[in-house]
Amino acid sequence: MSEKFTVEIITPDKIMLKSEVEEVTIPSYEGQMGILKNHIPIITFLRPGIIVIKGTEEKKYFVEDGTVEFSDNILLILTSTAKLLSELNRNLVSSLLSKAEKQFHSDKMNDKEKYLLSYKIDTLKEINQ
């Protein structure tokens, strides 16, 4: 019996991924969440971080926000941004990191925005290593 389920990552521009996988780890507000076949149904929100997809090969995507729904062994990830880590270059990551750090120190940010931006900064630093 197969231990795989379907995952779809959809952005406003296109379907980034539709595949049969064994495990997906998502960065949710509740923390890192692992999804396996037959997981209980959930709906949650993404925070900035890395989605790790394990199937025939491992793929990692950088996301800034989005929603996640898992039901009937279908994981649907809707996000405004999903970038395959293997396609990100160091200059782009450094530029995004610099911009995020400047925003973080702005007096015009509320606590929620700083919370999300801190995760974005930490993730970009991790990618940039």
C-alpha positions, 0 to 999 in steps of 0.5 A, spaced: 500 500 500 502 506 497 504 511 503 503 517 498 499 523 498 498 529 493 501 536 494 499 542 490 503 548 490 499 554 487 501 561 486 497 567 482 501 565 476 501 558 476 501 551 479 508 550 481 507 543 483 503 537 483 506 531 485 505 524 489 509 525 495 511 521 502 512 527 506 511 535 507 513 539 512 510 546 512 512 553 516 505 554 519 504 559 525 503 553 530 510 551 528 514 546 523 508 541 521 509 535 518 504 532 514 504 524 512 498 520 508 492 520 512 493 526 517 487 529 520 484 534 516 487 541 517 486 548 515 492 553 517 496 559 515 503 559 512 509 564 515 515 565 512 519 559 511 521 553 507 516 548 505 520 541 504 517 536 500 519 529 500 518 524 494 522 521 489 526 527 490 527 532 496 524 539 493 525 545 498 521 552 496 521 559 500 514 562 501 512 568 505 505 567 506 499 563 504 494 558 506 494 550 507 488 545 507 489 538 508 483 533 506 482 526 503 490 526 502 490 532 498 495 537 501 493 544 497 498 550 498 496 557 496 501 562 496 503 569 493 510 567 493 513 560 492 521 560 490 524 553 489 531 554 493 535 551 488 533 556 483 535 562 488 541 565 487 545 568 492 545 576 490 537 575 490 537 572 497 542 577 499 538 583 496 531 580 499 535 579 506 537 587 506 531 589 504 527 585 510 532 588 515 531 595 513 524 594 514 524 590 521 528 597 524 522 601 521 518 605 527 512 604 522 511 596 523 506 593 528 508 587 532 505 582 527 509 585 521 515 584 526 513 577 528 513 575 520 519 579 518 523 576 523 521 569 520 523 571 513 530 574 516 531 568 519 529 563 513 533 568 508 539 567 513 539 560 513 538 560 505 544 564 504 549 560 508 
